[in-house]
């Protein structure tokens, strides 16, 4: 796998978990998915948040044509440093606060940079659709083709 596109909820919890991922170098998923087995060292991990549509507001759960009219406030770009593996320790702030393991499938990541305020229409279709599908599936992430990377990675 060359890249995974993840859409993260844009509320305070989502921002806090993303900041925590940057600090700890770890991202977690709630459920195992077949494509996680293809995440290896060097895979690009792109985490988007802050979708906003000019007339319909901030819900990312939109049809493709409406999604493409919006803006993503942030895309955090990471590189995977490991594959996804199950872990049993509490890590993220909401796990610790609730005493409940919520993200047991984890990958070590290295933060590279942020891309801010990018129009969805400026993204390659595969990447934009990957973020949209991820938003509609609870942030589970979607595999995207290698051609999407130059746009985001500069």
N, C-alpha and C positions, 0 to 999 in steps of 0.2 A: 504494500500500500504506500502511496506517496503522500497522501494527505487525508485528513479527516476534518470535516466542517461541523462544528458544534454551535448551536445557538443556546445561549445562557439567558435565563430570565433576568430582566433588567431592574428588578427591585433591589432593596438594600441587601437582602440575603445573597442574591446573585453576585452583586458587586463585592461583597465581603468574601464569598467563596473564591472569586477570581483573584482578588488581592492575596488571599491565603495561598492559592496555587502558585502565584508568582513568588511569594516568600518561601514556601516549602519545597517548590519544585515537584509537586505531585498533583495530578488531577484524578478524580474518581468518578465512576459511573455507577448508577443504581442497579443495573442489570447487565448480565453478560450478553453480548450480541456476537453473531458469527464473524462480522468484520473486525472485531477487536483482535482476533487472532492474527490478522494481517498488519497490525500496528507493530513496528519494530523500531529499533534505534535508527534515527534519521527521518522517520515519518514526520511530516509537518502536521501540527495540531493547531487549527485555527478556531478561536473561540470568539464568536460575535455576540454583541448585546446592544440594547438600546434602539431597537427598530422603531421608526416613527414614520407614519404616512401623513402627507400634508393636509388631508381633509378627514381621515378616518381614525387618527390617533395612533396609539402605540401597540396595539395587539399584533404580534407577528403571525398570528394564524389567519393568513389571507390567501386568496387564490393567487396563482402565479402572476397574473397581470396586475393585480393591486400591489403585491409584494414588490414588484419591479419598480413601482413608483415611489418607494420609500427610501429612507436613509438609515444606515447602521451607524450608531454613534461611536462604536468601538469594535475593532477586530484585534484581539491579542494574538500574536503569532508566537508559537512555541515550536520546539523540535523535541520529538520523543527521544528519551535517553534509555528506554527499556520497552519491553512489551507490556501488555496489560496482564496483571496478575491479581489473584484474589488475596485480600488482606483482611485481618480480623480486628485491627486496632481502630479506635476512634481517632479521626484526624481533623476533619474540617470543623469550624466553629459550631455549626448547627448540630453536628454529631455529638460533640463534647457537651454542649448545653443540654441536649435531650437525653444523653446517655444511650444513644441508639446508633448502631452502625447503619448508615444510609447509602454510602458509596463504597462498597466493598471491592469493586473492580478498579484497580489503580494502575496508573502509568506514571513513570518518572518523566518530567518535562523540563526543558530549559527555556526560559523566557527570552525572546529575541527582540521584540519591538511591538509597538501599537500602531495601528492605522486608525485615524479618527475621521468621523463624519464623511463617510463614503456613500455615495448614491448607489443603491442596489443595482441600478441599470448600468453602472460602470463596471460591475463585476462580470467575469465570464458567467454565462448562463449556468454551467454545471456547479459553480461555487455558490451562486445566488440560490439556486434550487436546493443545494445541499444544506445551506443554512435554514431555508424555509421548511424543508422536511424535518430537520432536527428540531425546529421550534414546535412542529406539530406532533413530534414523538417524544416529548419530554426531555429534550436535550441529549438524546442518545448518540447523536453524531451520525454523519453520513460520509461514506467514502466519496472522494472527488478525484478527478483525473489530474495528472501532473501538469497539464497545460494551464491550470488555474493559478499556479504558484507565482509566476513572474508578476502578475497584476498586483498581488498582495505583498509579496516579498520585496518588490522594487528591484 
